[in-house]
């Protein structure tokens, strides 16, 4: 019975100001929310589950901004420029930064990472590699029209990750923040 009451409550990103979000709440926003999920390996398991989230979505931008504020870090100018454009940015925390030194691995990632809407596959248009100060890979895709879409899927090739291939699924119908669809 209590769990039914908990389900009826609005999530923290609706009820609390960003500065009051805890680190645990922010981590859950990045991995278990309308804008973030855990990517599965290509056979449907969670071998080495990896968070995948939409860095271009407003609540995620606010969460990352708050994390930078807490750590006294500046926003990378290249990322700031991308966030001002009409693109969809998928972010993936990466443990093995050395894998991005291999140009072949980066090329494979660019050629084998897709956004999938229905039957349409769209190749990543570019990326920002992870760095020691921001160990997050950011893949850039053309901004799709998600109105009426039931699923937004990503097929990803991730350098330095065991098994390399991951799939992530999000439901655009749930991506509402402050009354607007945001992604």
C-alpha positions, 0 to 999 in steps of 0.5 A, a space after each residue: 500500500 505504501 508503494 502505491 502512495 510513493 508512486 503517486 508522488 512527484 519525482 524530486 526534479 519536479 518538487 525540489 529546487 536544483 540546489 537541493 538535489 542530492 548527489 544520489 538523486 542526481 545519479 538516479 536522474 542520469 541513470 533511471 529517469 525519462 532522460 537517463 537509463 542503463 545501457 544493456 549489452 547487445 544480447 539484452 543483459 546488463 554486463 557492465 551496465 553503463 549510464 546513458 543520458 540525454 545531456 541536451 535535456 533541460 533537467 540533465 543540463 541543470 543537474 550537470 551544471 549543479 555538479 560543476 558548481 559543487 566541484 567549482 568546475 567551468 563548463 567546457 566551451 566546446 560543450 557550451 557551444 554544442 548545448 546552444 545548438 539544436 542537437 541531441 547530445 547523448 552522454 556516457 561516463 567512460 572509465 577507460 580514457 586510454 581507449 580514445 587515444 586509439 584513432 581506430 576505436 574512435 572511428 569505429 565509434 563514429 561509424 557504429 553508433 546510431 540513434 534509432 527512431 522507428 526504422 530510421 537509423 541516424 549516425 552520430 554527427 560527431 563527439 566530444 571525447 572524455 577527458 580527465 576533468 570530464 570523463 564523459 563521452 558525448 555523442 552528438 546527433 541531429 535533433 529529431 522530432 520526438 513528438 508522438 514517438 514511443 521509443 528513442 533507441 541508441 545502438 552504441 559502440 563504446 571504445 574501452 568497454 568490455 563487449 563494446 556494444 550497448 543498447 539504450 532505450 528511452 520513452 519520449 512520452 515521459 520526457 516532460 519537464 516544467 510542462 514541456 517535452 525536453 531532450 
